[in-house]
Amino acid sequence: MAETSRRLLQLLSLLQTPRDWSGPELADRLGVSTRTIRHDVERLRSLGYPVDATRGSVGGYRLGAGAALPPLLLEDDEAVAIALSLRTAAGGAVAGLEESALRALTKLQQVLPARLGRRVDALAGYTVRVSPDRAPETVDPAALSLLASACRDRERVRFTYTDHAGTPTRRAVEPHRLVTWGRRWYLVAWDLDRQDWRTFRVDRIVEPLGVGARFAEREVPGGDAAAFVRRSTRSAQWAVTARLRVHEPAATVSERLGTTAESVEADGNSACIVTIGGSDAASMAPWLGLIGADFEVLDPPELAVAVGRLAERLARAAVR
């Protein structure tokens, strides 16, 4: 009996991998006959595990999705990763998930071997989390689920959106992707009224409603929803947006500036146009010296003036 139970657990572990297993393959791995494999599969099904079977040369067995969640077998590293993720989710930014995460974490910790429990406790106990200056904005999990489904199904959505000034507006959009950045969720969508791409913070979206109308998928500017959110949110926070012609190849400048610049576009083989932002021209001028190459300020004029004044000041400082 103990040998049979051990074999069933080994079989279940194999079936959880994302592939199809033929009967002879499983029999060879477990050292039994294909008839025994068929009997073991039936036993797993009687225990509630939805084992799918397909016929043919490329067919085989695979653990499918059932009506209820069966127990799962986890490798050591998988169990530790899930436990740490649940601890993080217990204080997360999605409203209503904290209690569910705590319940799941409690169940997992009850069955963790002592050696794994010590690993989880060590990682949690000796990791310091920097608390945000203010409480994180929470999002409604129902709204998050509706928006994700709308992105998948290409279904238009209507909702009320409150901007940073607290002004509510009614919006109709074609949702493209949900993006997480830190502890915030963003929706990237085509705004039907403004006929342009927009980024919406999900915690500011109220009463989203799918209207049933389908749409043809558009390509987000740049082809990367995460990069679009990064550019959009930074641009919204910048008081000054500058354009520079830098006399070095775009690839070199892009690697040097990383995500600091909004965009770096080639301007011939040996120069590029850099778009970058900051709080004011005076504070941006000294920072531009860190670009490490000759450049010209194309816009705005006040930044060119600030750079000129800084250059004169530095020239005077260099005179002995």
Buried (B, 14 or more C-beta within 10 A) or exposed (E): EEEEEEBBEBBBBBBEEEEBBBBEBBBEEBEBEBEBBBEBBEBBBEEEBBBBBEEEEEBBBBBEEEEEEEEEEBEEEEBBEBBBBBBEBBEBBBBEBBEBBBEBBEEBBEEBEEEBBEBBEEEEEEEEEEEEEEEBBBBBEEBBEBBBEBBEEBBBBBBBBBEEEEEEEEBBBBBBBBBEEEBBBBBBBBBBEEEEBBBBBBBBBEEBEBEEEEEEEEEBBEEBBBBBBBBBBBEEEBEBBBBBBBBBBBEBBBEBBEEBBBBBEBBEEEBBBBBBBBEEBBEBBEEBEEBEBEBEBBEBEBBBBBBEEBEEEEEEEEEE
